[in-house]
């Protein structure tokens, strides 16, 4: 049996090219808005990390004292950042459905797809929150297993070298941490690229989508394993490509914004309030420009990665094919090209 994850690499490129070329500025900008909330292709799994205080840490008496007002400000800042992150995650969850619908119909209608799929996006948001809480809880348990031996060592005056028990516990926990990171990455990734299309196709929830996907995974494990490896490598390569292009774009943008910055600096010396305002505006516009450039650059990358997943899903199970017409057109053109080359 062929490995679809390898065979569909070229087909995904053909599908992306047909969808995005010739360039339609309106389509690209709307897709850039969608991609902005979904996130880039190079997101990596973060393993849990802990920093253990050394024996030479500063005594508590030397730590600066802070009052309740300071902690209140910190709490407000944390709450604002958390709220912003939740809103961003919610919008991104709905935008995943908007992207799939756009690729499915080859038409980008953000408001229409949002109105049609916001309920499923809310379910995806809830699923991600639950996964995040499970990860947070697991991290807390691992941290406790790591720090409790330290407290026991210091409380009992153990003869063992300082941190020896905790170090041994960490060594034993490393395989568990790695396995958890891989599992969470697979669940999140498969939910995004496979379950979301199933939810669109069958108009169901996240768990129902997983119940529909799971039999295909157990029936074709090598297909999905190959996709997981290939998709991971593609994401890394895409992330590197996007980072390089963004860096080059940032350098180019530094030329006009640098000139404006010099003007702002001159004003800062002569008219300080005006100079501060100009420098703040220039910095804000520069950051916004980088964000826009990054979103636009990621449009073809995200389209390719999602088309790739849709093609693999449809090849593994024809009943889950969201893009049968595009698939047929691509392969007809490919067969025609091969026939022409052979003749």
N, C-alpha and C positions, 0 to 999 in steps of 0.2 A: 504494500500500500504506500502511495506517495506521501511525503510529509508536506502537508499543505502550508505550514508556516514557512517553508523554504520556497515552495512554488509560487506563493502569492506575493512575494516581494516585488516582482516586476509588475504584476497586475495592480498592486496598490499604487505604484507610481503612475501607471496609465490612467487609473481612476482619478487620481489627484490632478493630473494634468488636464484631463477632460473637464473636471469641475472648476478649476481655477484659471485656465487659459482658454481664450485670450483674457487678459486682465480686465476685470470689471471693478472700478474703484469703489463703487457703492457696496458691492458684494464683499470685497476684501475688508473694508472698514467695519461692516457689520459683523463679519467673522472675527475681526480683531477684537471687537467688543466682547464677543462670546468667549474667545480664547483667553482674554485678559482675566476673566473670573475663574476659568477652569484651571489655569496654571500651566507652567511649562512642561516640556517632555522629559527633562532631566532630573526630576525629583527623586532623590535617593532615600533609602531607608536609613533612619537614624537609630543606631543601637544605643541602649541606655549607657550613660556614662556617669561615674561618680568621682568626686574628688575627696580624698580622705585627708583631714587635717594632719599635719606632721607634728612631731613632738615639739618643734620649735615655733609653734604658732603664738601670736600675740596674746598675752594674758587678757582676761576679760576686763580688768581694771584699766587697761590702756585703750580700750575701744571707745570711740567718740560716743557721747551720750546724745540721744535724739529724743525729742518730745512727742507727744501724741499728735500734734499738728503735722509733723513730718510723716508719720505713719498713715495719717488720714489722706494726705496728698498721694502717697504711694498707693494706697488702696483705691483711690479714685482713678489714678492712671491705669492701674491693672484692670479695673472694671471696664474702663473705656476701651482699652486694647482688646480685652476679652469679648466685649460686645461687638466691636468692629470685626474681629475675627469670625464670630458666629454669623454675623450678617453676610460677610464675604463668603463663608462656607455655604450658607443657605442659597445665595444667588448662584454660586458656582455649581451647586447640586442641580438647580433647575437648568442652568446653561448646558450641562451635559446632555440633557434631553433635547435642547434646542440644536446643539451641534449634530446629534444623531439624526434628527428630523431634517436638518439642512442637507446632510449628505445623502439621506434616503431619497428626498424629493429633488435634490440638486437645485434648491431654491432657498434662499436665506430670508426668512420672515420671522424676526425675533419676537415681535409682539404676538403674532398668531400662535407660534409654537409655545411661547411662554404661557399664554392663556389656556392652551390645551394640556400642558404637561406640568403645571406648577404643583399639582397635588402629588404626582409621583416624585417630583423633585423634593417636596417636603418629606416624603417617606425616605428617600435616599439620604437626606440631611439627618433624619432621626437615626438611620442605620449607622451613619458615620459617627454620630455622637456616641452611640452605644459602643462601637468599636474603639473609639478614642478613650472612653471611660474604662473599658476593659484593659487597654494598654496602660493607662495611667495607674489603675489598680495593681496591675502586674509589676509595674516599675516600683510602686510603693512597697510591695511585698519583697521584691529583690533588694531594694535599698535597706529594708529592715533586716533581711538575712545577712546583709553585708555589715551593717553598723552594730547590730546587737552583739556579735562576737567582740567587737572593740570595747563596748561597754563592759562586757563580762570580763575581758582581760584586765581592764583597768580596775574594775571593782574587786576582783579576787586576787589581784597581784600575781597573775600567772607567770610562771618561769619562762614560758615561750617568748620568743622575740616579739617585740611590739608589732601588732598587725599580722602576725603569722596565721592566726585562726581565720581572720577576715580575708586574708589573701587566699588561703586554701578554699574558703567558701566561695570567693569570687571565681577561682579556677573551675570549681565544680559547676558554677552557675553560668559560665560563659556559653557552653553548648545550648543550654536552655534559652538564654537570651537570643542567641543567633537563630535558633529554631523559631522562637516567637516572632522575631523580626521578619523572617522569611514568610511565615504563615500570615502575618498581618499584611505584608506587602502583596502576597498572592490574593488574599481575600479582597483587599481594596482595589487592586489592579483588575482582577477578574470581574468584580462588581461593576467597575466603571466601563470596561471595554466589552463585556459579554452580557452581564445581567441587565444593564440599562437598555441595550438594544432589544433584549427579550421583553422587557417591560413595555417598550414602545410597541413591539409587534403584537403582544398578547394583552396589552392594557391591564397589567397586573402590578402587584407590589414587589418589594425587594425579595422577601422570603419566597414568594411564589416564583419569582424569576430564578432564584437559586435552585428551587426544587425542579424547575424545568431544565436548568443547565447541568445539574449534578449527574444525571444519567448519561449525558454525552461525555462528561469527564471520565466517569468510570468505564465507559465503553471504549473510549479512545484516549487513554492516558498519555500515550506517547505524542499524540498530536498537540495536546495542551502543554505538555512539558517542553516540547520543541518550541512552541510559541512563547512560553514564559522565558526561555533562554534567549531566543531571537529578539523578543520584544524588549527585554532588559538591555541587551547590547545595542539595539537600535535607539533606545531612550538615552543611553550614555552618549552615543555618537551624535544624536540630535542635540542633546544638551551642550556638548562641546561646540558644535557648529553654531548654535544660537548664541552662546557666550562670546565666541570669536566675533561674530557679526555685530553683536551689541557693543563690544569693546571698540571695534573699528568705527561704528556709528558714533559712539560717544566721543572719540577723538576728533572726528570730523565736526561734530556739533560744538566742540570746545572752541573752535575758531570764532564763529559769530558770538557765542555766549561769552567767550573770553574778552572780546572787544567790549561788549556791554559791561562786563565785570570791571574792566579798566575804567570805563566811564563812571561806574558806580563808586569805585575807589576814589577817583578824583573828587566826586561830589561828597564822599564821606569826609575828605580832608577839608573841603571848603564849606559845605553845608551838611553837617553830620546827619540831621534827621532825614533829609532827602536822600543822602547817600545810603543810609541804612535801608530805607524803603526800596531803592533801586536794586541794591545787592540782594535783598530778600526776594524781590520779584524775579530777578535774573536766575537765582538759584532754584526757585519754584518752577519756573518755565523750563529750565534745563532738566530737572527731574521728570517733569511731565512729558517732555519730549522723548526722553529715554524710555519711559513706560510705553508711550505710543509706538515708538520704533520697535521695541521688544515684542509688543502684541502683534504688530503687522508681520514681523519676521517669522513669528511662530505659526502663522496661519497655514502655510503649506506643510509645515512639519506636523502639526496636529492633525490636519486633514489626512496626510499620508498615514500616520499611525492609526487613526481611527478606521480608515478604509481598510487598512491591513487587517485589523481585528475583525471587521465585518466580513471580509472575504474568507478568513479562516473559519469563522463561526458558520457561515453558510456552506462551506465545503465539508465541514465535519457533519453538519446536520442540515440538509436542504430545507427542512421545515422552518428553520430559524434564519433563513436568508432574507435580509431586509433590502438588498439591492440586486434582485435577480436580473433586472433589465440592464443595469450597468455592467454586471458580471458577464452576461451574454454578449453585450456589445464589445467588451474588452477582448474576450476570447475569440469572438468572430474576427475581429481586426487582427488579432495575433495569428490566428490560423491562416488568414488571407495573406498576411505578411510572410509567414513561413512558406506558404505555397508559392508566392511570387518569387521568393529568394531561391526556392528549389528549382523552379522552372528557368 
